[in-house]
Amino acid sequence: MLAQHEEELSLVDLVSQQLAQRPKLEKQIFSVLQQRQYLGGTVVTNLENELANFIGAKHCVCVGSGTSALLIALLAINIKTGDEVIISPFDVIASAQMIALLGAKPVFVDIEPATYTLDPLLLKSAITSKTKAIIAANVFGQCADFNSINEVANQHSLPVIENAAQSVGATYHNLNAGTLSTIGCTSFSPAQPLSTYGEGGACFTNDDELANKMRQLRDHGQTRHNYYQTIGINSPLNTLQASLLLAKLQIFPQELESRTQIAANYTRLLKESVKTPMIAAHNTSVYSQYAIEVKNRHDIQQQLQKQGIPTAVPIALPIHLLPAFARPDVGNFPIAEQVTPCILSLPMHPYLTVEVQTEIVNALKSVL
């Protein structure tokens, strides 16, 4: 039982992070209140510059949520009714929903069993004359194989959207997540390694034209005050959340180091008992979740809960099996279908102590 550590037992411990940064966070909040500019302004611009510098992108366009980032990216590359967009059935539901919202069709391609990311070897067979883009998601903090994905995309002149919601701070061949394709999208929701205390998101690109278009799209399509060049949405990142992200970004590298150490300790303690994360040799992961594969997941989860240990099921069903997207011609994706019922996420955050982590591992081993 871990009752003595109850305050630490959460999947994502924002309380400890807040306590560690409280003076800086309060200073940022009071500064915004004094400036009385709650949307846009220098705070958001400063955040965009800091984020672009952090990941090595030419442009960062902050928006109201990760879902909005995906929608704006799709709008920027002109996805419309009748188009097809390739995605993984193991992606977050928002990717498929934003495609469908624009009248396009999500076309699913199965995943690699080791990394759970889109399998590039299966891309060519999914491309048709209606294919207009590919969305490739980074999963549990690790990047997809973008060299191979981009190679196929370039052969067919297709833009690629990188869903980097779970992976800001990760690298692929020494390049940063968010910079690996035409547009990178991320989320700052509380579940992500770099998070707000609400919702937020961003789009990254090195393309000047796309960046300008995405700035218009997040603001109803405005190019100047009350002049609307195109049809857009209302999705600003509010200034309070931007100010908090600026403070959190200062300690983010140290938090990433802690995540790496905690993940390494989990793997050392668990590798003989369960399937632990496999990080490709050319990748580094930010371990947005520490996801293991187990048999009898439901029973294990319930037994751990009785001991006061929270766990999570990251994806209950692959997207193609959900009622919103199930259709007779959707296809079969055996790897996604095989791994989804087995994946269980353990507590993972930079403030997880060795003592508590060891007790979590011992409790897990006792119910396997």
BATOR-715078 format. One record per residue: x, y, z of N, C-alpha, C, CB in turn. Coordinates in steps of 0.2 Angstrom, whole numbers, padded with zeros to 4 digits, always signed. Glycine has a CB too. Layout:
N
XYZXYZXYZXYZ...
# end
This chain:
368
+0004-0006+0000+0000+0000+0000+0004+0006+0000-0005+0000+0006+0002+0011-0004+0006+0018-0004+0002+0023-0001+0008+0019-0011-0002+0022+0004-0006+0028+0007-0001+0033+0010-0010+0025+0012+0005+0031+0012+0009+0036+0015+0012+0041+0010+0015+0033+0019+0011+0040+0004+0013+0044-0002+0008+0047-0006+0018+0040-0006+0002+0047-0003-0004+0048-0007-0004+0055-0011-0010+0049-0002+0000+0060-0008+0000+0066-0011+0004+0066-0017+0003+0072-0006+0009+0061-0018+0013+0060-0024+0010+0056-0029+0020+0057-0022+0005+0052-0028+0002+0047-0032-0003+0050-0037-0001+0041-0028+0000+0052-0042-0004+0055-0048+0000+0053-0054-0006+0062-0048-0004+0052-0060+0000+0051-0066+0004+0057-0068-0005+0049-0071+0001+0063-0067+0004+0069-0069+0004+0073-0063+0001+0072-0076+0010+0075-0060+0010+0078-0054+0011+0086-0055+0015+0076-0049+0005+0089-0057+0006+0097-0058+0007+0100-0051+0000+0099-0062+0004+0097-0046+0005+0101-0039+0012+0102-0037+0001+0096-0034+0016+0097-0037+0023+0097-0036+0027+0102-0040+0027+0091-0036+0025+0102-0046+0028+0107-0051+0026+0114-0049+0026+0105-0058+0020+0115-0048+0017+0122-0046+0021+0124-0040+0010+0122-0045+0021+0120-0035+0025+0122-0028+0032+0124-0030+0024+0116-0023+0035+0120-0034+0042+0121-0035+0043+0128-0039+0045+0116-0040+0038+0130-0043+0039+0136-0047+0034+0142-0045+0037+0135-0054+0031+0141-0039+0025+0146-0037+0027+0153-0037+0023+0144-0030+0033+0155-0035+0035+0162-0035+0035+0165-0042+0041+0164-0032+0038+0161-0047+0039+0163-0054+0032+0163-0057+0043+0158-0058+0028+0158-0056+0021+0158-0059+0017+0164-0057+0018+0151-0057+0017+0165-0050+0013+0171-0048+0015+0177-0051+0013+0171-0040+0022+0178-0051+0025+0184-0054+0022+0185-0061+0032+0184-0054+0022+0180-0065+0019+0180-0072+0012+0182-0072+0020+0173-0075+0008+0179-0068+0001+0180-0068+0000+0188-0066-0003+0176-0063+0003+0190-0061+0002+0197-0059+0004+0202-0064+0005+0198-0052+0009+0200-0068+0012+0204-0073+0007+0205-0079+0018+0202-0076+0003+0200-0080-0002+0200-0085-0008+0204-0083-0004+0193-0087-0010+0203-0077-0015+0207-0074-0014+0214-0074-0017+0204-0067-0008+0216-0072-0006+0223-0072-0006+0226-0079+0001+0224-0069-0004+0222-0084-0003+0225-0091-0010+0225-0094+0001+0220-0095-0015+0221-0092-0022+0221-0094-0023+0219-0101-0025+0228-0093-0018+0215-0104-0019+0213-0111-0020+0205-0110-0013+0215-0115-0026+0203-0112-0027+0196-0110-0027+0191-0116-0034+0195-0107-0027+0194-0122-0026+0190-0128-0020+0193-0133-0033+0190-0132-0016+0189-0135-0011+0192-0139-0006+0196-0136-0014+0196-0145-0003+0201-0139+0002+0205-0136+0009+0202-0136+0000+0207-0129+0013+0206-0132+0021+0204-0132+0022+0197-0128+0024+0210-0128+0018+0196-0123+0019+0190-0120+0018+0184-0124+0014+0189-0114+0013+0183-0129+0012+0178-0133+0017+0178-0138+0005+0178-0137+0019+0184-0141+0025+0184-0146+0031+0182-0143+0025+0192-0148+0033+0184-0137+0039+0181-0133+0039+0174-0133+0039+0185-0126+0033+0171-0131+0032+0164-0130+0034+0160-0137+0026+0162-0128+0031+0163-0142+0032+0160-0149+0039+0160-0151+0028+0164-0154+0042+0166-0149+0050+0166-0151+0054+0161-0147+0052+0173-0150+0052+0161-0140+0056+0156-0136+0055+0149-0138+0053+0157-0129+0048+0147-0140+0047+0140-0142+0050+0139-0149+0039+0139-0143+0050+0144-0153+0053+0142-0160+0061+0141-0159+0052+0148-0165+0064+0145-0155+0071+0145-0153+0073+0138-0150+0074+0150-0149+0068+0136-0145+0069+0130-0141+0069+0124-0146+0064+0129-0136+0065+0123-0151+0065+0117-0155+0068+0118-0162+0057+0115-0156+0070+0124-0163+0074+0126-0169+0069+0126-0176+0078+0120-0171+0064+0129-0175+0059+0131-0180+0059+0138-0182+0052+0129-0179+0058+0140-0188+0058+0147-0190+0052+0151-0187+0058+0148-0198+0046+0147-0187+0040+0150-0185+0037+0146-0180+0036+0152-0191+0034+0149-0175+0029+0146-0170+0023+0150-0170+0032+0146-0163+0017+0147-0171+0010+0150-0171+0007+0147-0165+0007+0150-0178+0006+0151-0160+0002+0148-0154-0005+0149-0155+0004+0152-0147-0009+0144-0153-0016+0144-0154-0019+0141-0147-0018+0139-0160-0026+0140-0147-0030+0139-0141-0030+0132-0139-0037+0141-0142-0028+0127-0143-0027+0120-0141-0024+0116-0146-0035+0117-0139-0022+0110-0144-0019+0105-0148-0023+0103-0154-0016+0099-0145-0030+0103-0152-0035+0101-0158-0035+0107-0163-0042+0100-0154-0035+0113-0160-0035+0119-0165-0029+0119-0169-0036+0125-0161-0023+0117-0166-0017+0117-0170-0018+0112-0176-0011+0115-0166-0021+0106-0175-0022+0101-0180-0027+0104-0186-0024+0095-0178-0032+0107-0183-0037+0110-0188-0034+0115-0192-0043+0112-0184-0030+0120-0189-0027+0125-0193-0022+0123-0198-0024+0130-0188-0018+0118-0196-0013+0115-0200-0017+0112-0206-0009+0110-0197-0022+0108-0205-0026+0105-0211-0029+0111-0215-0031+0101-0208-0031+0116-0212-0034+0122-0216-0028+0125-0220-0037+0127-0212-0023+0126-0217-0017+0129-0221-0015+0125-0227-0011+0130-0216-0015+0119-0227-0013+0115-0233-0019+0113-0237-0010+0109-0231-0025+0117-0236-0031+0117-0240-0034+0110-0241-0029+0119-0247-0035+0106-0235-0039+0100-0235-0046+0102-0235-0037+0096-0229-0050+0098-0240-0057+0100-0241-0061+0094-0242-0057+0105-0247-0067+0095-0243-0072+0089-0244-0069+0085-0250-0079+0092-0246-0069+0078-0249-0068+0073-0254-0060+0071-0254-0069+0076-0260-0056+0075-0250-0049+0073-0249-0048+0067-0245-0045+0079-0247-0042+0064-0245-0041+0059-0240-0034+0061-0237-0040+0052-0244-0034+0059-0230-0028+0061-0226-0026+0054-0223-0029+0067-0221-0020+0052-0223-0018+0046-0220-0016+0048-0213-0012+0043-0224-0018+0043-0208-0016+0044-0201-0016+0037-0199-0021+0048-0197-0013+0036-0193-0013+0030-0189-0019+0029-0185-0006+0030-0184-0021+0023-0184-0027+0021-0180-0025+0022-0173-0030+0014-0182-0019+0023-0171-0016+0023-0164-0015+0031-0162-0010+0019-0163-0017+0035-0167-0016+0042-0165-0022+0045-0160-0017+0047-0172-0022+0051-0158-0027+0053-0154-0033+0055-0158-0025+0060-0150-0039+0055-0155-0045+0055-0159-0046+0062-0163-0051+0054-0155-0042+0067-0160-0043+0074-0163-0040+0074-0170-0039+0079-0159-0035+0070-0172-0033+0070-0179-0038+0068-0184-0027+0065-0179-0041+0062-0182-0047+0060-0186-0053+0064-0187-0049+0053-0184-0054+0067-0181-0060+0072-0180-0059+0078-0185-0062+0074-0173-0053+0081-0184-0052+0087-0188-0052+0086-0196-0045+0090-0186-0050+0080-0198-0050+0078-0205-0057+0077-0207-0046+0071-0206-0061+0074-0203-0068+0073-0205-0072+0079-0204-0071+0068-0200-0070+0084-0200-0074+0090-0199-0073+0094-0205-0071+0094-0193-0068+0093-0209-0067+0097-0215-0070+0093-0221-0060+0098-0216-0073+0088-0220-0077+0084-0225-0072+0079-0229-0079+0089-0230-0066+0078-0226-0061+0074-0229-0062+0067-0226-0054+0077-0228-0058+0062-0228-0059+0055-0226-0052+0053-0223-0061+0050-0231-0052+0051-0216-0046+0048-0213-0045+0041-0216-0046+0048-0206-0039+0040-0219-0037+0033-0221-0032+0031-0217-0034+0034-0229-0033+0025-0214-0028+0022-0209-0023+0018-0211-0032+0019-0203-0017+0019-0208-0011+0014-0210-0009+0012-0203-0006+0018-0213-0007+0005-0203-0005+0002-0196+0001+0005-0194-0005-0005-0197+0003+0003-0188+0009+0005-0184+0014+0000-0183+0006+0007-0177+0020+0003-0182+0026-0002-0180+0025-0005-0173+0032+0002-0180+0026-0011-0172+0024-0014-0165+0029-0012-0160+0025-0022-0166+0035-0010-0162+0040-0008-0156+0039-0001-0154+0047-0008-0159+0037+0004-0158+0037+0011-0156+0029+0014-0156+0041+0015-0161+0025+0010-0159+0018+0012-0160+0016+0018-0165+0015+0013-0153+0021+0019-0168+0021+0025-0173+0019+0022-0180+0027+0029-0173+0017+0027-0185+0015+0025-0191+0020+0021-0195+0013+0031-0195+0019+0016-0198+0023+0011-0201+0024+0014-0209+0021+0004-0202+0030+0017-0210+0032+0020-0217+0031+0015-0222+0038+0023-0217+0032+0008-0221+0032+0003-0226+0025+0002-0229+0035-0003-0223+0020+0004-0225+0014+0003-0227+0010+0009-0231+0009+0001-0221+0014+0014-0231+0011+0021-0234+0009+0020-0241+0016+0026-0232+0014+0018-0245+0013+0018-0252+0006+0015-0254+0019+0015-0256+0005+0009-0251-0001+0005-0253-0008+0009-0251-0001-0001-0250-0007+0014-0247-0013+0018-0245-0014+0024-0249-0012+0020-0237-0009+0026-0253-0010+0032-0256-0014+0031-0263-0003+0035-0258-0019+0036-0264-0023+0036-0270-0023+0043-0273-0030+0034-0268-0026+0044-0278-0027+0050-0281-0030+0056-0277-0030+0050-0288-0034+0053-0272-0037+0058-0267-0033+0060-0261-0044+0055-0265-0027+0056-0260-0023+0058-0255-0020+0064-0255-0018+0052-0254-0021+0069-0250-0018+0075-0250-0014+0077-0244-0024+0080-0250-0013+0073-0240-0008+0074-0234-0008+0068-0230-0011+0080-0230-0002+0068-0226-0001+0063-0221+0000+0066-0214+0005+0059-0222-0004+0063-0209-0002+0065-0202+0001+0059-0198-0009+0067-0198+0007+0061-0196+0011+0056-0192+0012+0058-0185+0018+0055-0196+0009+0054-0180+0010+0056-0173+0016+0053-0170+0003+0053-0170+0019+0057-0166+0024+0054-0161+0020+0051-0155+0029+0060-0159+0022+0046-0152+0018+0042-0148+0022+0041-0141+0016+0035-0150+0019+0043-0136+0022+0042-0129+0028+0045-0128+0022+0035-0127+0030+0051-0132+0036+0055-0131+0041+0053-0136+0039+0053-0124+0040+0048-0141+0045+0046-0146+0043+0048-0153+0046+0039-0145+0047+0050-0157+0046+0052-0164+0045+0046-0168+0051+0057-0166+0040+0048-0173+0040+0043-0179+0046+0043-0183+0033+0044-0183+0046+0038-0188+0052+0038-0193+0051+0043-0198+0053+0031-0195+0052+0049-0197+0050+0054-0202+0055+0054-0208+0051+0061-0199+0061+0052-0208+0065+0051-0214+0061+0047-0219+0072+0049-0213+0059+0041-0217+0055+0037-0221+0049+0039-0223+0055+0030-0218+0045+0042-0219+0038+0045-0220+0039+0051-0225+0035+0048-0214+0044+0055-0224+0045+0061-0229+0047+0059-0236+0050+0066-0226+0051+0053-0236+0053+0051-0242+0047+0049-0247+0058+0045-0241+0043+0045-0244+0037+0043-0247+0032+0049-0249+0032+0038-0243+0031+0053-0244+0027+0059-0245+0030+0064-0251+0027+0064-0239+0037+0064-0251+0040+0068-0257+0039+0065-0263+0047+0069-0255+0039+0059-0264+0038+0055-0270+0031+0057-0273+0039+0048-0269+0026+0058-0269+0019+0060-0271+0017+0067-0270+0015+0055-0267+0022+0071-0268+0021+0078-0267+0016+0080-0262+0019+0082-0274+0016+0076-0256+0011+0077-0251+0014+0080-0245+0009+0070-0249+0011+0085-0242+0013+0088-0236+0012+0083-0230+0009+0095-0235+0016+0084-0225+0016+0080-0219+0015+0084-0213+0022+0075-0218+0010+0082-0209+0009+0086-0202+0012+0081-0197+0001+0087-0201+0016+0084-0193+0019+0080-0187+0015+0082-0181+0026+0082-0186+0011+0077-0178+0007+0078-0172+0012+0076-0166+0001+0073-0172+0015+0082-0164+0020+0082-0159+0018+0083-0152+0026+0087-0161+0011+0082-0151+0008+0084-0145+0011+0081-0139+0001+0082-0145+0014+0074-0140+0016+0071-0134+0024+0071-0134+0014+0064-0134+0027+0075-0138+0034+0074-0139+0039+0081-0139+0035+0071-0145+0036+0086-0137+0040+0092-0137+0046+0091-0132+0037+0099-0135+0052+0092-0135+0059+0091-0132+0062+0084-0134+0057+0090-0124+0058+0080-0137+0061+0074-0140+0065+0075-0146+0056+0069-0142+0070+0071-0148+0074+0072-0154+0073+0065-0159+0081+0073-0153+0074+0067-0165+0075+0061-0170+0081+0063-0175+0068+0061-0175+0086+0059-0175+0092+0060-0178+0095+0067-0177+0091+0060-0186+0094+0069-0170+0097+0075-0168+0093+0081-0170+0104+0076-0170+0087+0080-0173+0082+0086-0174+0077+0085-0169+0080+0085-0182+0074+0091-0168+0069+0092-0163+0062+0090-0165+0069+0099-0160+0058+0087-0161+0051+0085-0162+0047+0092-0164+0048+0082-0157+0043+0092-0169+0040+0098-0171+0043+0101-0177+0040+0103-0165+0049+0099-0179+0052+0102-0185+0053+0097-0190+0059+0105-0182+0050+0091-0190+0052+0086-0194+0048+0085-0200+0051+0079-0190+0043+0090-0202+0039+0089-0208+0037+0096-0210+0033+0085-0206+0032+0096-0214+0029+0103-0217+0027+0107-0211+0023+0101-0222+0023+0104-0207+0020+0108-0201+0020+0103-0195+0013+0111-0202+0023+0106-0189+0022+0102-0183+0017+0105-0179+0029+0102-0179+0013+0101-0175+0008+0103-0171+0009+0100-0164+0001+0101-0173+0008+0104-0159+0008+0102-0152+0003+0104-0148+0015+0104-0149+0002+0101-0142-0003+0103-0137+0001+0105-0130-0008+0097-0136-0002+0109-0127+0000+0111-0120-0005+0110-0115+0002+0119-0120-0009+0104-0116-0014+0102-0111-0010+0100-0105-0019+0097-0114-0014+0099-0099-0010+0097-0093-0007+0090-0093-0015+0097-0087-0009+0086-0098-0007+0079-0098+0000+0079-0102-0011+0075-0102+0002+0085-0105+0008+0085-0109+0014+0087-0105+0007+0089-0115+0020+0085-0107+0026+0087-0103+0027+0094-0102+0032+0084-0106+0026+0098-0107+0026+0105-0107+0019+0108-0107+0030+0109-0112+0016+0110-0102+0009+0111-0101+0007+0118-0098+0006+0105-0097+0001+0120-0100-0003+0125-0096-0007+0123-0091-0007+0129-0101-0011+0127-0087-0016+0125-0083-0023+0126-0086-0015+0129-0076-0023+0124-0092-0029+0124-0096-0028+0121-0103-0032+0131-0096-0029+0125-0108-0028+0122-0115-0023+0127-0118-0035+0121-0119-0020+0124-0123-0015+0128-0127-0012+0124-0132-0010+0132-0123-0010+0127-0138-0007+0123-0143-0002+0127-0147-0012+0119-0147+0001+0124-0152+0005+0128-0157+0007+0124-0163+0012+0130-0153+0008+0128-0168+0010+0125-0175+0017+0128-0176+0005+0127-0180+0021+0124-0179+0028+0125-0181+0029+0124-0188+0033+0122-0176+0033+0129-0191+0035+0128-0198+0041+0132-0200+0029+0129-0203+0044+0130-0205+0049+0134-0208+0047+0138-0214+0056+0130-0210+0041+0137-0216+0038+0140-0222+0035+0147-0221+0033+0135-0225+0037+0152-0223+0035+0159-0222+0027+0159-0224+0039+0164-0225+0026+0157-0230+0019+0157-0232+0014+0154-0228+0018+0155-0239+0016+0148-0226+0011+0144-0221+0011+0147-0214+0014+0137-0220+0016+0150-0212+0016+0153-0205+0011+0159-0206+0023+0155-0203+0011+0163-0211+0007+0169-0211+0000+0167-0212+0009+0173-0217-0001+0161-0216-0008+0159-0217-0011+0156-0210-0008+0153-0222-0007+0153-0206-0009+0150-0200-0011+0155-0195-0004+0145-0197-0007+0161-0195-0008+0167-0191-0015+0170-0192-0003+0172-0191-0017+0170-0199-0023+0172-0201-0029+0168-0199-0023+0173-0209-0028+0161-0200-0033+0156-0198-0035+0156-0191-0031+0149-0201-0030+0157-0187-0032+0157-0179-0036+0163-0177-0025+0157-0175-0036+0168-0182-0040+0174-0180-0045+0176-0185-0034+0180-0179-0049+0171-0186-0055+0172-0191-0053+0174-0198-0060+0178-0188-0047+0173-0200-0045+0174-0207-0043+0181-0208-0050+0172-0211-0042+0185-0202-0040+0192-0203-0033+0193-0205-0041+0196-0196-0032+0198-0210-0025+0200-0212-0023+0207-0208-0024+0200-0219-0029+0211-0207-0028+0217-0203-0035+0218-0200-0026+0223-0208-0035+0223-0195-0041+0224-0191-0047+0224-0196-0040+0230-0187-0052+0219-0194-0059+0219-0198-0058+0218-0205-0062+0225-0196-0053+0215-0208-0052+0214-0215-0050+0206-0215-0046+0218-0218-0055+0202-0218-0055+0195-0218-0053+0192-0225-0061+0192-0215-0047+0190-0225-0044+0187-0231-0047+0180-0233-0037+0187-0231-0048+0176-0228-0050+0169-0229-0055+0167-0223-0044+0165-0229-0058+0161-0223-0062+0159-0218-0057+0155-0213-0067+0154-0220-0058+0158-0206-0054+0155-0201-0058+0153-0195-0048+0160-0199-0054+0152-0190-0058+0151-0183-0055+0156-0178-0056+0143-0181-0058+0155-0172-0056+0160-0166-0052+0155-0161-0062+0163-0163-0046+0155-0162-0042+0151-0157-0035+0154-0155-0040+0144-0161-0036+0159-0151-0030+0162-0148-0027+0159-0142-0031+0170-0147-0021+0159-0141-0019+0157-0134-0019+0162-0130-0011+0154-0135-0023+0162-0124-0024+0168-0120-0017+0169-0116-0029+0166-0115-0016+0176-0114-0010+0178-0112-0008+0175-0105-0010+0186-0112-0013+0174-0101-0011+0171-0095-0008+0164-0096-0018+0170-0090-0011+0160-0100-0008+0153-0101-0001+0154-0104-0012+0149-0106+0000+0159-0109+0006+0160-0112+0012+0162-0107+0006+0165-0117+0010+0166-0102+0014+0169-0097+0017+0163-0093+0011+0174-0093+0012+0158-0091+0014+0152-0087+0019+0148-0091+0008+0148-0085+0017+0147-0097+0022+0143-0102+0029+0146-0102+0019+0142-0109+0029+0152-0102+0036+0155-0102+0040+0154-0096+0035+0163-0103+0036+0154-0090+0040+0152-0084+0042+0144-0084+0035+0153-0078+0037+0140-0086+0038+0133-0086+0044+0131-0091+0032+0129-0088+0044+0135-0096+0050+0133-0101+0057+0134-0098+0049+0138-0107+0057+0138-0093+0064+0139-0090+0067+0133-0087+0064+0145-0085+0062+0129-0084+0065+0123-0081+0063+0117-0085+0061+0122-0074+0060+0117-0090+0059+0112-0094+0064+0107-0096+0055+0114-0101+0070+0110-0098+0076+0105-0099+0078+0101-0093+0082+0109-0101+0077+0104-0087+0079+0100-0081+0073+0094-0080+0079+0104-0075+0067+0096-0081+0062+0091-0080+0063+0086-0085+0055+0095-0081+0065+0087-0091+0066+0082-0096+0072+0077-0094+0068+0085-0103+0077+0080-0091+0082+0075-0088+0079+0071-0083+0088+0080-0085+0075+0073-0079+0072+0069-0073+0068+0064-0076+0068+0074-0069+0064+0066-0081+0059+0061-0085+0064+0055-0088+0055+0064-0090+0069+0057-0091+0074+0051-0094+0076+0047-0088+0080+0055-0097+0078+0050-0082+0081+0046-0077+0076+0041-0074+0084+0050-0071+0070+0044-0073+0064+0040-0070+0062+0034-0075+0058+0044-0069+0062+0036-0082+0061+0030-0087+0066+0025-0086+0060+0033-0094+0072+0027-0086+0078+0022-0086+0077+0018-0080+0085+0026-0086+0075+0020-0074+0074+0017-0068+0068+0012-0069+0073+0021-0062+0063+0014-0072+0057+0009-0073+0059+0004-0077+0051+0013-0076+0063+0005-0083+0065+0000-0087+0070-0005-0084+0068+0003-0093+0074-0003-0080+0079-0007-0076+0075-0012-0072+0084-0003-0072+0070-0009-0068+0067-0013-0064+0061-0018-0067+0063-0009-0059+0059-0016-0073+0053-0020-0075+0055-0024-0082+0048-0015-0077+0061-0023-0085+0062-0026-0091+0062-0034-0091+0069-0024-0094+0062-0037-0086+0062-0044-0085+0055-0046-0084+0066-0047-0080+0050-0042-0083+0043-0044-0081+0038-0042-0086+0042-0040-0074+0039-0036-0089+0034-0034-0094+0038-0031-0100+0029-0029-0091+0034-0030-0106+0037-0026-0111+0037-0019-0110+0033-0028-0118+0043-0016-0109+0045-0009-0108+0045-0005-0114+0051-0009-0103+0045+0001-0114+0046+0005-0120+0053+0004-0124+0046+0013-0119+0052+0003-0131+0058+0003-0135+0059+0009-0138+0057-0003-0140+0065+0012-0137+0066+0019-0140+0071+0017-0146+0069+0024-0135+0070+0019-0152+0074+0018-0157+0081+0022-0156+0071+0021-0164+0086+0019-0159+0093+0021-0158+0094+0028-0160+0098+0017-0161+0090+0031-0165+0091+0037-0167+0086+0042-0164+0090+0038-0175+0083+0040-0159+0078+0044-0155+0080+0045-0148+0071+0041-0155+0077+0051-0145+0077+0052-0138+0069+0053-0137+0081+0058-0136+0067+0051-0131+0060+0051-0129+0059+0056-0123+0057+0045-0128+0054+0060-0123+0052+0064-0117+0048+0060-0112+0049+0070-0119+0046+0054-0114+0042+0049-0110+0036+0053-0107+0046+0047-0104+0032+0056-0112+0025+0059-0110+0021+0054-0106+0021+0062-0116+0022+0048-0107+0019+0042-0103+0024+0037-0103+0012+0040-0106+0024+0033-0098+0028+0027-0097+0023+0021-0098+0032+0026-0091+0023+0019-0105+0018+0014-0107+0021+0007-0107+0015+0016-0113+0018+0002-0104+0020-0005-0104+0015-0009-0107+0022-0007-0097+0017-0015-0109+0012-0020-0111+0011-0026-0106+0014-0023-0118+0005-0027-0105+0004-0032-0100-0002-0036-0102+0002-0029-0093-0003-0043-0100-0009-0047-0101-0014-0045-0095-0007-0054-0101-0020-0046-0096-0025-0045-0091-0025-0038-0088-0024-0051-0086-0024-0033-0093-0024-0027-0091-0029-0024-0086-0024-0022-0097-0035-0026-0087-0040-0023-0083-0040-0026-0076-0047-0026-0086-0038-0032-0075-0037-0035-0068-0031-0032-0065-0036-0043-0069-0026-0031-0069-0020-0028-0066-0021-0021-0063-0014-0028-0071-0025-0017-0068-0026-0010-0066-0031-0010-0060-0030-0007-0072-0035-0014-0059-0040-0014-0053-0036-0016-0047-0046-0019-0054-0032-0021-0047-0028-0023-0042-0023-0017-0039-0024-0029-0043-0020-0014-0044-0016-0008-0042-0019-0002-0039-0012-0006-0049-0025-0001-0042-0030+0004-0039-0031+0003-0032-0036+0005-0043-0032-0004-0030-0034-0005-0023-0028-0004-0019-0035-0013-0023-0022-0004-0022-0016-0002-0018-0014+0005-0018-0010-0006-0020-0019+0009-0021-0018+0016-0021-0013+0019-0027-0015+0019-0015-0012+0015-0032-0008+0016-0037-0012+0018-0044-0003+0011-0039-0012+0024-0046-0016+0026-0052-0012+0024-0058-0017+0034-0052-0016+0021-0063-0013+0020-0070-0018+0022-0075-0012+0012-0070-0016+0022-0081-0021+0024-0086-0021+0020-0092-0019+0031-0088-0026+0020-0096-0027+0016-0102-0026+0022-0108-0034+0012-0103-0021+0023-0111-0020+0028-0116-0025+0029-0121-0013+0028-0119-0026+0023-0124-0031+0022-0130-0035+0016-0129-0027+0022-0137-0042+0017-0128-0046+0012-0126-0047+0007-0133-0053+0014-0124-0048+0011-0138-0049+0007-0145-0045+0011-0150-0057+0006-0146-0043+0007-0155-0040+0011-0161-0046+0015-0164-0037+0006-0166-0044+0020-0167-0049+0025-0170-0054+0021-0175-0046+0031-0174-0051+0017-0179-0055+0014-0184-0061+0009-0181-0051+0010-0189-0060+0007-0175-0065+0003-0171-0070+0007-0167-0062-0002-0167-0069+0014-0167-0074+0018-0163-0080+0019-0168-0071+0025-0161-0086+0020-0165-0092+0021-0169-0092+0027-0173-0098+0022-0164-0088+0032-0172-0088+0038-0176-0085+0037-0182-0085+0044-0172-0080+0032-0183-0076+0031-0189-0076+0024-0191-0069+0032-0187-0080+0019-0188-0081+0012-0191-0085+0013-0197-0084+0008-0185-0083+0009-0202-0087+0009-0208-0084+0002-0212-0085+0015-0213-0089+0000-0216-0087-0007-0219-0080-0007-0223-0093-0009-0224-0078-0002-0226-0072-0002-0230-0066+0000-0226-0073+0002-0236-0067+0001-0219-0061+0004-0215-0055+0000-0215-0063+0006-0208-0055-0006-0216-0049-0010-0216-0047-0013-0209-0043-0006-0219-0042-0018-0209-0040-0021-0203-0033-0019-0202-0041-0029-0204-0031-0017-0195-0025-0015-0194-0022-0019-0188-0025-0007-0192-0020-0025-0189-0018-0030-0184-0014-0028-0178-0016-0036-0187-0009-0024-0180-0004-0022-0175-0007-0017-0170+0002-0019-0178-0011-0012-0172-0015-0008-0168-0020-0011-0164-0018-0002-0172-0023-0016-0167-0028-0020-0163-0025-0025-0158-0033-0024-0168-0019-0027-0159-0016-0032-0155-0013-0028-0149-0010-0035-0158-0010-0022-0150-0007-0019-0144-0011-0015-0140-0001-0015-0146-0017-0012-0143-0021-0008-0139-0024-0011-0132-0027-0005-0143-0026-0017-0132-0029-0020-0126-0024-0021-0121-0033-0026-0127-0017-0020-0122-0012-0022-0118-0008-0017-0115-0007-0027-0121-0009-0011-0117-0005-0005-0115-0008-0002-0109-0004+0000-0121-0003-0001-0104-0005+0002-0098+0000+0008-0096-0006-0003-0092-0002+0013-0094+0003+0019-0092+0004+0019-0085+0000+0026-0095+0010+0020-0083+0012+0020-0075+0013+0028-0074+0018+0016-0074+0012+0029-0067+0014+0036-0066+0021+0039-0068+0014+0037-0058+0021+0044-0072+0027+0047-0075+0027+0055-0074+0028+0045-0082+0031+0058-0071+0032+0065-0070+0039+0066-0067+0026+0068-0066+0041+0072-0068+0048+0074-0066+0049+0074-0058+0050+0080-0068+0044+0074-0054+0044+0074-0047+0043+0067-0044+0039+0079-0045+0043+0062-0047+0042+0055-0045+0048+0053-0041+0040+0050-0050+0048+0052-0035+0054+0050-0031+0056+0043-0032+0053+0051-0023+0062+0041-0031+0064+0034-0032+0061+0030-0027+0072+0034-0031+0059+0032-0021+0056+0028-0016+0049+0026-0018+0055+0032-0009+0045+0031-0021+0038+0029-0023+0039+0025-0029+0035+0036-0024+0043+0027-0034+0044+0023-0040+0045+0015-0038+0049+0026-0044+0050+0014-0034+0051+0007-0032+0045+0004-0029+0057+0007-0027+0041+0007-0025+0035+0004-0022+0030+0002-0028+0032+0008-0017+0030+0007-0033+0025+0006-0038+0027-0001-0042+0025+0012-0043+0033-0001-0043+0036-0007-0047+0035-0013-0043+0044-0006-0048+0036-0013-0037+0035-0019-0032+0028-0021-0032+0038-0018-0025+0023-0016-0032+0016-0018-0032+0014-0021-0039+0012-0011-0030+0017-0018-0044+0015-0021-0051+0018-0028-0051+0018-0016-0056+0024-0029-0049+0026-0036-0050+0022-0041-0046+0034-0036-0047+0019-0038-0040+0015-0043-0036+0009-0045-0039+0014-0040-0029+0006-0041-0044+0000-0043-0047+0000-0046-0054-0005-0037-0047+0006-0046-0057+0007-0049-0063+0006-0056-0064+0014-0047-0066
# end
